[in-house]
Amino acid sequence: MQGIPIATGNTVALTTADSADQIQGTYQYIGIGTLHLYARGSLASVLVNLFVDGKQICRRLAVPFFGTTGALDTSAHLVTSARTAGGRVELNFAATTGTPTVDYILTHEGIPILSGISKLFGK
């Protein structure tokens, strides 16, 4: 797993409607960096929506991994990674059929300030 977990969920029950936003509180706003979403659904019908500052990272993307939920191996269940300029993060899930569950971890790997300044000035 890369980065700091900003949202995690274990066997979150889903319906065909979009779930509530899964990110609340401290990590709802992020800075420049890379997001990594790891997820596994109990059925192949799990979809994910991820937005940062209103910009679509993925919309109704099928989670390609499914099986028994309750534990998640981040080395085998990376759904998407995206560089972002930061902003408000929104994450929710839905199902195309049935009432599956999903395990997920969303991490943020920020750019250290010193490193960012050095890159800005080309040093």
Legacy VTK file of the C-alpha trace (Angstrom):
# vtk DataFile Version 3.0
C-alpha trace
ASCII
DATASET POLYDATA
POINTS 123 float
0.000 0.000 0.000
1.282 3.434 -0.910
0.367 6.632 0.906
-1.761 7.473 3.919
-5.227 5.871 4.173
-7.851 8.612 3.897
-10.897 6.318 3.718
-11.450 2.650 4.520
-14.464 0.410 4.628
-15.013 -3.221 5.475
-18.010 -5.124 4.045
-19.985 -1.970 3.194
-23.473 -3.028 1.999
-24.562 -1.632 -1.379
-27.740 -1.196 -3.415
-28.325 -0.041 -6.997
-28.382 3.598 -5.811
-25.099 5.430 -5.155
-23.964 5.041 -1.555
-23.312 8.002 0.702
-19.950 9.734 0.317
-17.431 7.451 2.023
-15.025 10.263 2.971
-15.799 12.396 5.991
-13.833 14.691 8.267
-10.084 15.227 8.283
-9.224 13.742 4.904
-12.140 15.124 2.916
-9.746 17.732 1.444
-6.314 16.775 0.114
-3.346 18.537 -1.430
-1.254 17.738 -4.490
-0.361 14.074 -4.804
-1.521 10.671 -5.988
-4.632 8.758 -4.967
-4.663 4.951 -4.934
-7.963 3.074 -4.673
-7.932 -0.582 -3.626
-11.224 -2.474 -3.596
-12.870 -5.893 -3.784
-16.577 -6.608 -4.027
-18.470 -9.716 -3.007
-20.016 -9.842 -6.510
-18.900 -8.675 -9.955
-21.618 -6.007 -9.946
-19.820 -3.364 -7.791
-19.270 0.081 -9.361
-17.161 2.961 -8.024
-17.313 6.751 -8.430
-14.300 8.881 -7.465
-14.052 12.651 -7.895
-11.471 15.197 -6.721
-12.461 18.853 -6.674
-15.406 17.991 -8.919
-13.173 16.369 -11.537
-13.971 12.789 -12.489
-11.309 10.191 -11.716
-13.702 7.318 -12.372
-17.466 7.208 -12.879
-19.377 3.929 -12.574
-16.159 1.975 -13.065
-16.646 -1.740 -12.432
-14.457 -3.025 -9.588
-12.590 -5.860 -11.348
-11.912 -7.894 -8.201
-14.531 -9.920 -6.371
-14.667 -12.721 -3.854
-15.151 -13.121 -0.127
-15.110 -9.699 1.519
-13.883 -8.993 5.018
-10.172 -8.533 4.310
-8.320 -6.755 1.517
-4.881 -7.426 0.042
-3.636 -4.095 -1.321
-0.891 -5.784 -3.336
-3.532 -7.531 -5.465
-6.559 -5.198 -5.578
-5.502 -1.831 -7.050
-8.498 -0.446 -8.967
-7.071 2.936 -10.007
-4.311 5.453 -9.317
-4.482 9.106 -10.271
-2.350 12.186 -9.800
-4.342 15.139 -8.568
-3.888 18.830 -7.854
-5.944 18.373 -4.694
-9.325 19.513 -3.469
-12.426 17.846 -2.032
-12.489 14.066 -2.473
-15.769 12.214 -3.071
-16.005 8.421 -3.146
-19.097 6.269 -3.422
-20.135 2.845 -4.615
-23.198 1.250 -6.206
-24.214 -2.123 -7.602
-25.679 -3.014 -10.982
-27.642 -5.933 -9.484
-28.118 -7.588 -6.122
-26.926 -6.308 -2.767
-23.178 -6.959 -2.692
-20.667 -5.704 -0.141
-17.339 -4.017 -0.812
-14.044 -3.620 1.030
-11.977 -0.586 0.078
-8.988 1.542 1.011
-8.326 4.953 -0.545
-4.849 6.331 0.080
-3.205 9.676 -0.677
0.486 9.983 -1.349
1.318 13.687 -1.031
4.275 15.526 -2.474
6.584 16.701 0.316
6.767 20.512 0.374
10.558 20.655 0.014
10.478 18.269 -2.918
7.663 20.237 -4.546
9.525 23.533 -4.204
12.703 21.967 -5.614
10.766 20.668 -8.631
9.155 24.066 -9.095
12.560 25.741 -9.375
14.158 22.855 -11.286
16.632 21.796 -8.582
LINES 1 124
123 0 1 2 3 4 5 6 7 8 9 10 11 12 13 14 15 16 17 18 19 20 21 22 23 24 25 26 27 28 29 30 31 32 33 34 35 36 37 38 39 40 41 42 43 44 45 46 47 48 49 50 51 52 53 54 55 56 57 58 59 60 61 62 63 64 65 66 67 68 69 70 71 72 73 74 75 76 77 78 79 80 81 82 83 84 85 86 87 88 89 90 91 92 93 94 95 96 97 98 99 100 101 102 103 104 105 106 107 108 109 110 111 112 113 114 115 116 117 118 119 120 121 122
